Amino acid sequence: MAQISCPKCGKMVTRGGIPAWQIIVAICFFPIGLLALLAGREPTVCPFCGHTSQI
């Protein structure tokens, strides 16, 4: 997973990922399934300050 800095406190956090089911839907229903990847990325949550973002 990629490490990014929290926009609120500046500490390094792990970026939210994409669930496996969305990757399978994107492959099975290509190219329309690519919308599933755009729609459902899990948010990035900072464990230090609790800030939630869609980075």
C-alpha positions as CSV (number, residue, x, y, z in Angstrom):
1,M,0.0,0.0,0.0
2,A,1.1,3.5,-0.6
3,Q,2.1,5.8,2.2
4,I,0.8,9.4,2.1
5,S,0.8,12.2,4.6
6,C,-2.4,13.2,6.4
7,P,-3.6,16.7,5.2
8,K,-4.6,17.6,8.8
9,C,-1.8,16.4,11.0
10,G,1.0,15.7,8.5
11,K,1.8,12.1,9.7
12,M,2.3,9.2,7.3
13,V,-0.8,7.0,6.8
14,T,-1.7,4.1,4.5
15,R,-3.9,5.0,1.6
16,G,-7.3,3.4,1.4
17,G,-7.6,0.6,-1.1
18,I,-10.1,-0.9,-3.5
19,P,-12.1,-4.0,-2.4
20,A,-11.4,-7.2,-4.3
21,W,-15.0,-7.6,-5.5
22,Q,-14.8,-4.2,-7.3
23,I,-11.7,-5.4,-9.2
24,I,-13.5,-8.6,-10.2
25,V,-16.6,-6.6,-11.4
26,A,-14.3,-4.3,-13.4
27,I,-12.6,-7.2,-15.2
28,C,-15.9,-9.1,-15.9
29,F,-17.8,-6.1,-17.2
30,F,-15.0,-4.2,-18.9
31,P,-15.2,-1.3,-19.9
32,I,-18.4,-0.3,-18.0
33,G,-17.0,-2.1,-14.9
34,L,-14.3,0.5,-14.6
35,L,-17.0,2.7,-13.0
36,A,-17.0,0.3,-10.1
37,L,-13.4,1.2,-9.4
38,L,-14.1,4.9,-9.4
39,A,-17.2,4.7,-7.3
40,G,-16.0,2.7,-4.3
41,R,-12.5,3.4,-3.2
42,E,-12.3,3.0,0.6
43,P,-11.5,6.3,2.4
44,T,-8.2,7.0,3.9
45,V,-8.5,7.3,7.7
46,C,-5.7,8.8,9.8
47,P,-5.2,6.6,13.0
48,F,-3.5,9.6,14.8
49,C,-6.1,12.4,14.4
50,G,-9.1,10.5,12.9
51,H,-9.3,12.6,9.7
52,T,-11.1,10.9,6.9
53,S,-10.4,11.8,3.2
54,Q,-10.8,10.5,-0.3
55,I,-7.1,11.0,-1.3
